[in-house]
Structures are given as structure tokens and as C-alpha cells.
Amino acid sequence: MATLKLTVNRKEYEVDADPQMPLLWVLRDFIGLTGTKFGCGIAQCGACTVHVGDAAVRSCSIPVESVVNQPITTIEGLSDDGSHPVQQAWETIDVPQCGYCQAGQIMTAVALLKQNPNPTDEDINASMTNICRCGTYNRIKKAIRLAAEEV
């Protein structure tokens, strides 16, 4: 165990955790931010996507020690009231079906739009590698296009 200092959603935290513990479990079990979901545990599905800096990362496979001294943003830190343009677009388009993967989908979309504010369909397809078991991919793409108009 080690005491690690993390900046999550613009707040400072000190956690006593194994430095090799995946960031996902520190966020959920030590800090209490449960919006980031566990899906596969092997960084394939994207349900656990958060931002480290401006990059979307799969938090289930990244050791917490690798993100010390870096800003981490979870779905809870994207906005206080759901007013981020991507969150608004998700609501307008009614993207979620079951909703389990949607926090990771939104975080990936936000990172895409920060990097490329006017993505083509090909850009969206290449960046949005998260899995949605409900198959809401067409609505996701439509919401990203709508959010791009607002960002």
C-alpha cells in the first residue's frame, strides 16, 4: 500500500492503495465515483473510459500510480448539471437504451471533439471504439454530430 495523491474532477484526494491497482477501482471503491463502469477488465469495451489530461483512457487497465500528478476527469466531473454539449446531445438524441456503456461513450466522444471539433463519419468510426451491447451506434454518431455544432 502507498499513499497516492490524485486530482480527480478538479479535487485533490489522498488514497491508500496498491500502486498497481487499476484506476477504475480507486475511482469507484476509494473515492466513491461510481459513474465509471466495469465492463470487461481488459480495456476492450470502453465502459470504464475516463480522461487523463485530455486523453480518453480505459481505467480498468491503467495502474493508479501512472496517473499521479495528472488531472483525471470522470463522467461526474464533465459538468455539475449535465450541461456539457455532449451530454445535452445525448439527451436530445435519446442515445441510451440500457445506459450501462454511456458514461464511457460520452467520455470518448468528448475527447474526440476536443481533438477534432468537426469530425467526419470516418473520424467518429475510428475514434468511437467503445462497445454498446444495445447497438445504439447510429444514435451515438448522430449525437456526436449534434454536439460538434455546439462545441
Stockholm file with secondary structure:
# STOCKHOLM 1.0

chainA/1-151         MATLKLTVNRKEYEVDADPQMPLLWVLRDFIGLTGTKFGCGIAQCGACTVHVGDAAVRSCSIPVESVVNQPITTIEGLSDDGSHPVQQAWETIDVPQCGYCQAGQIMTAVALLKQNPNPTDEDINASMTNICRCGTYNRIKKAIRLAAEEV
#=GR chainA/1-151 SS CEEEEEEETTEEEEEEECTTSBHHHIIIIIICCCSSCCSCSSSSSCTTEEEETTEEEETTSSBGGGGTTSEEECHHHHCSSSCSHHHHHHHHHTCCSSCTTHHHHHHHHHHHHHHCSSCCHHHHHHHCCCCCTTCCHHHHHHHHHHHHHHC
#=GC SS_cons         CEEEEEEETTEEEEEEECTTSBHHHIIIIIICCCSSCCSCSSSSSCTTEEEETTEEEETTSSBGGGGTTSEEECHHHHCSSSCSHHHHHHHHHTCCSSCTTHHHHHHHHHHHHHHCSSCCHHHHHHHCCCCCTTCCHHHHHHHHHHHHHHC
//
